[in-house]
Amino acid sequence: MAAANQPLDASIPPDEIAERRWGELIIEGVIRVAGISSIVIIALIFLFLLREGLPAFLDIPLRQLFGTRWYPIEEMFGLLPLLVGSLIVTVGAVAISLPLGLTTAIYLGEIAPPWLREILKPIIEVLAGIPSIVLGFLGWIALAPLIQNLGAPTGLTAFTGSLILAYMSLPTIISIAEDALYAVPKEYRDGALAIGATQWQAIWRVVLPAARPGLMIAVMLGIGRAIGETMAVMMVTGNAANIPSLGSGIFFQPVRTMTATIAAEMGEVAQGSLHYSTLFAIGIVLFLISFAINALAGRLVGVEGLRRSRGGML
């Protein structure tokens, strides 16, 4: 009985115990430093953006800053066309990539045989590594003429940008959503099938609700991927800083996004000028939008976890 009450580390030499504890302390310290460094770096980035972009908010009236015309030569810095262009392209990309990404993830995680999953999953992950400039070039050379043949005045439209961004968002959505489905315990599926549910009923009523937090994260990361893209969008959307008219199809008109504006004009402005500060003000707006998306994702996942802890899956 005395031997049974001894601690588990009684057979380990004291020197080895001390060495393990020092190793754990070192690893814990490295993790803490990495976490704190990430927060500090993000804070420094925001402070830098704020320092460079704040003069635009102070020197330009808000009514003009969020006006409807972007024409820096005449010192007209209306951000509304850029905001609308980014919104249109992002909404189109999400509308295309979201159903395709989730259905593909469901097929890979729940329906495809293991041998096929082992082939398709690496291929999808490799697609995420294709440089955006290559996709933009392909969209400009091959996709834009097809869009123009459909009746659009030009092939460089918001719809072309949405297609390219949807393709770029798909690997992120599919990989994270498939991982979320894979993390659902097998007992959930077996229990649903045991009470008479079909495979589709088990997927729809059991697996998807159980994987909902991970699916939300996949969707939010896909949206963030679409909003933050620069080079591909700049090449295929026409770069027209105008608000599309509703009468002729907003998706089949040239637009300009906020990210494309920064990339196209930052090298042409004098440091410290009002135009320079306005480009950093666009960066501040993009930073706040990205922060809001991440905060919303964290909030949704937290609410889902609270619901599950209180009453199980909904």
N, C-alpha and C positions, 0 to 999 in steps of 0.2 A: 504493500500500500504506500509505503514511503517513496518507493521508486516511481509509483504512478503519479504522485503529487509533485514530482520534480518538474521544473520548467522544461520546455522543449529544447532550449539552448544549452541544457546542462552538459550534453556530450560534445559541444563545440568549444574549442579552446578560447579563452578570453581574448587573445590577440586577434583571432579571426572575427570574433564578434565586434571588437572595436574597429577593425578594418571595414567590416560591412557597414557599420554605422557612419563612419567617415565617408564611405562611398555614397551612401544614401543622402548625407548632408550635402555633398558636392553636387549630386544630380539635382536635388531640390533647389540648391542655389542657382544652378544653371537655368533651370526652368523659370525660377522667379525673375532672374535677370532678363531672360528672353521675353517674358510676358511684360515686364515693366518697360523694356526697350521698345516693344511694339507700340505701347501706349504713348511713350514719349515721342517716338518718331511721327506718329499720326498727329499728335498735338503740335509738333514743330512744323509739319507740313501745313496744317491749318493756319498757324500763326504767320507763316511766310505768305500764304495766299491772302490772309487778311491784311498784312502790312502793304502788299503790293496792290491789292484790289480795293482797299477802303477808300482811296481818293476818288474812285469812280462813283461810289455811293454818296460821297460828300459834295462833289463838284457838279454832278449831273442830277437834276431833279428826277425823282422817282417816276414821275409821269412820262418824262422823256426817256429815262433808262429802260423802262418797260413799255416803250412805244412800239409802233408798228413798222418802223423803217430803220434798217441797218445800212448806213452809208457813211463810213468813217471819213471819207474825203471832205464831206460837208459837216463833220462832227455830229452826225446823227447816229446814236448808239442805242437804237431800240432793240431790246433783247427778245421781244415777243415773237418775231418770225423764227428765231433760232430755237426758242422753247417749243413752238408749235411743230417745227420740223423734227426736232428730236422726239417729241411725243408721237407724231404720226408714224415715224419709222419704227420706234420701239413697240408701239401697239400692234403694228402689222407683223413685226417679227415674233412677238409673243403669241399672237393669234395663230401663227403658222407653226411655231416650234413647240408650243405647249401641248396640243393634242398629239402631235406626232411623237414628241419625246416621251410622254407618259405612256402612250400605247406601245411604243417600242420597248420601254422599260418593263411593262407588264408582260409582253411577249417573252423577253429575255429571262425575266425572273420567275415566271409562272408557267409558261407554255412550252418554250423551246426545249428540246432535249439537251442534256448536258454537253454533248460533243459539239453541238451547234453554238451553244452559249460560249464555250471556250474559244470558238473561232471568231464570233461576232464582237464580243466584248473588247478584245484588244484592238480590233479594227476601228471600232467607234472611238476608243480612247486615242488612237493615233491620229484620227481626223482632227482632234483638238489642237494638234501641234502644227497644223499647216499655217504658215505666216499669213497674217491678214492682208498684206500687200499683194500676195499671190492670189488670194480669193478676190480682192478688188480688181486686179488685172483681168482675171477670168470673167468676172461680172461685166466689166467694161467691154471686153472683146466679144464674148459669147452670149451673155445673158441680155445685155442692153438691146442688141438688134432684135432678139426674139420679142422683147416687150414692145419695141417700136412696131413690129409687124402686127401686133395685136390691135393697133389703132391709136396708140399713144403718140403725142406730138414728138416726143423724144424717148429714147430708151433709158436715159439717165433720170430716173424718177424715184419717188419715195418707195414705190412698190419694189423696184429693183434693190434698193437698200434693205428693205424688209426681208426679201428673199435671202440675201447674203447674210444678214444678221441672224436670221432663223437657222441657216445652216451652221453658223458659228456657235450658236447657243445650244444646238441639239446635243453635241457630245457631253456638255456639262449637265444638262437636264437628264439625259439618259443614264449616265454613269451614277450620279448621285441618287436618282430615283430607283434605279435597279439595286443599288446597295441598301437603300431603305427597305425595299421589299424583301431582300435576302435576309435582313436582320429580323424579320418577323418570325417568331418561333414556329417550327414545323407542327407543333401540337395544335396551334390555332387552325391550321388547314385540316389536320386529321380530325379534330373535333367537329368542324363544320361538315365534313364529308360523312362522318359517322352518324350524324342526325338526319341525313338524307339530302343535304344540299348538293347541287351540282358544282362542277369546278368553277363555272362563271359566278354562281351565287357565292361561293366561298371567297373568290377574289374580290367581288364587289362589296360584299357585306362584312367581310372579316379582315382580309389582308389589307385592302386599301385603307380602311379606318385605322388599323393598327399602325400602318406606315405613314399616316398623315403628316406628322411633324417632319419627317425626312423629305416627303414629297413637297411640302411647303418650302423647305430650304432649297430644294432643287429648282423650284419655280423662281424664287427670289434671286438666286444666283444666276439663273438664265436671264432674268430681266436686267440685273446688274451688268452682265456680259454685253447685252445689247446696248445699254446706255453708254457704256464706257468705250465702245469701239470708235476708232478714229479714221485710220487710213482707208479701209475698205469702203466706209460710208462716204468719205470725201471723194472717192473715185467714181462712185456709181449713182449718186443722188442728184447730180446736176449743179450743186453749190449755188442755188438761187435763193438769196435771203429775202424771200417773199412769203407771205401767208397764202397758201393755196386756196383758190376759190372753191366753194362748195358745189357749184353748178357743173363743173367738168370733171369731177372725180378727184378727190384730194390725193389719192394714192398714186395717180398717174400724172403727177406734176412734179417738176423739179423742186427740191427743198434744200435747206442747209441746216445742219445740226450744230449744236454748241461745240462739240469736240472737233468737228471739221473746221469750224471758224478759228479756234485757237491754233490748230496745226497749220492752217493756210496763211494766217496773218501775223503770227508771232515773230517770224523772221523778217518782217517788213517794217516794223514799228520801232521808233526810237525809245530807248529805255527812259522811263519817267514821264512819258507823254500820257495824255488822257486816253488815247487809244490803247496804249500799253496797260494802263490800269484797268480799263474796261475788259480786256481779255482775261486779266486775273479775276475780275468780278465774275466773269462767266465760270471760271474755275471754282470760285466760292459757291456759286449756285449748283454746279455739278457735285461738289463735295457734299453739300447739304442734301441733295437728292439721294446720293448714294448712302449717306448716313441714315436718311429716313427709311430707305428700303431695308437696310440691315436691321434698323430698330424695329420695323414692322415685322420682319421675319422672326426676330427674337421674341417679340411680343406674341405672335401667333403660336410659336412653338411653346412658349411658356404657358399660354392659356390652354393649349391642347394638353400639356402635361398636367395642369391643375385639374382639368375635366376628367382625365383618365384616373388620377389619384382619388378623385371623389366618387366617381360612379362608373368607371370602366369606359370602354370604347363607345363612342356615339355613332 
